């Protein structure tokens, strides 16, 4: 395996945080700097919201959940075989996700461009090929910008303010396999391997 700069890298499992048990992995795009600046600029107007840092910003292609060592190696092999074009990424609109009637996150959307949807499909097929069950919900391209709890202020103003947002496109030339680690300040996302798009 090689990094994007051509340097050899260790097997996937050796790059995961030390410890026992499974690892929580996902496949994602990292928005280019221009779009990350735009995303950071939206982060205001909801009291108590836990806004995401620059390092946390990503667009999930396939959420895989807990993954064992042998599955991680097969997944890495499958992802490295993906042949797909670079993705023109455009930010578009805003919204929220809720569970049991309670909003838990705010997001900025991404235009459902054909290249993006096809790449997500290939990422999910690579997961199935590794014996994993990826999230089977419909692909809704978005980037989470805030986590919300019951003590936060109303979110309607945020969604209205950014409903007409349109920024980009900016070309994304690689995607990555990430590990999610939960800490006291929320989740931290660690890039394990990048895969080049053409």
N, C-alpha and C positions, 0 to 999 in steps of 0.2 A: 504494500500500500504506500502511496505517496501523498504528501501534502500538496496544496496548491503551489507552493514554492519549490516543489521537486525534492524535498527532503523526506527520507524514509520515516515512517511512523510505526509505533508499536501496534499490536493487535488491539481491536476495540476494547476488549475487557480490561486490558492493562491500563487503559486511559481513563477508566471509571474510578470514581472515588473509592478509597479502600473501605472495606467493611463487609458485613455478611448480607446475604439475601439478594433479592432481585433489584434491578435498576429501572427507574422510570424514564423512558425514552420517548422522543418525538422527532419527526422530520419537519424542517421548517426553512423558510426563506428569511434572510436578514435584510430588512429594507436598506437601501443605499442612504448615505449621509443626508442628502437633500430631503428625503422623505422623513427620515428620523427627526430632523429639525422641525419639520412641519408638525409631526406627531407631538413632539415635546411642547410645541406652541399651543396645542389645544388643551393642555393639562391645567385647567383652572375652572372655578365656578361651581364646584360641588364640595361643600364643607365635609371634612372628615374622610374624603376619598383617599385611598392609597394609590397614588399615581405611580406608574411604572417608570423605572429609570431607563436611560438610553440603552444600557446593557440588556435589559429585559425585553426590548421591542423585537417582535418576530411575527411572522405569519405562518401559522401551523398548516402543514400539508397533510400530515397524518399523525394522530396521537396514538401511541402504542401501549401506554400503561407499563406495567411491570414486565421486564424482559430478563430472561435467563441468559447465561453466558453463551451457550451454543446457538441460541436464537439470535443474539446480538451479532455473532460472527456471520451467520447466514444472511441476516439483514444487511450488514455492511457489504457483503458480496453482491447482493441483489441491487442495492442502491448504486453501487459502482458501475453496474451494467446499464443503468438508465441512459438512454440516448434521447435527449430532448433539447429544444432550442432555448436560448436565453429568454427570460420573461420580462416584457414591458409592464412595470408595476405602476398603477395609478391609484391614488387614494380617492375615495368616493363616499361621502356621506358618513353618518354616525348612527349608533344604536346601542342597545343594551341586551344583555342576557339575564334571564330570571329563572328561578327555581321555586316552585310552590308559591308563585305570586310575588316573590321578593327578588328585586334586582341584585345581582351579585357582581356584575362587571359592566364596564363601558368600553365600547370599541369604536374604532374608525374603520370603515369598510374599504375594500379594494375592488376595483372593477373586475368582474368575473370574466377576464380575458381568456380566450380559448387555450393559449399556451399554458396559462396558470392552471386551468382546470385539468388539462391533460397531464401536467406534471403531478398534480395531486393524485390523480388516478393511478399513475405509474408508481408513486410512492406507496399507495395503499396495496397495490398488487405485489410489490416487493415485500411488504410486511406479511401478506398472506403466504407468499412463497417461503418465508422464513418460519411459518407455523404460528404467526401472530394474528390476532384479531384486532385490526385497527378500528377506530371509531367509524361506525357504519352510518352515522348521520349524514344528511346532505351537506356537501361542501359549501360553506358560507365563508368566502375569503374575508378575513378581518384581522386587525391587529389590536389586541387588548391594550387600553391605555390606563385603566383604573380598576381596582378591586373595591367593591362597595359592601358595606355591612349595614345592619339595621340602624346604626347610629348616624349614618351619613345624611346629608341634606338631600333635597329633591334633585333628580337628574334630568327632568324634562327640559330645563333651560339649556343644559349642555347639548342635548340631542338636537334641539331647535337651532342652536347657534351654528352647529357644524353639519346640519343636514344637507347643505348645498356645497360642502367642501369638495373641491376637485384639485388635486395636485399630482403632477407628473405628466407623462410617464418617465420613469427612470428604469434603466435596464438592469436586471438582476442576472448575473452570469454564473452563479453557483448556488447550491442549496446545501443544507447540512443536517447531520444527525446530532441531536442534543440530548444531554441528560438533565433532568429537572431534580434539584435538591431543595428540599423545604428547610428554611431556617427561620430564626426569630423575626427577621424582617421581610418574610415572604419567600417566594421561590426564587432561586438563582439558577440560571441556565448556562450549561457548560458545553461548548462545542467540542464534539469528539472527532468528527471528520467532515470535510467538505468534499463535494462532488461537483465537477465542472459541467456546466451546460455549454452547448455549442452556439 
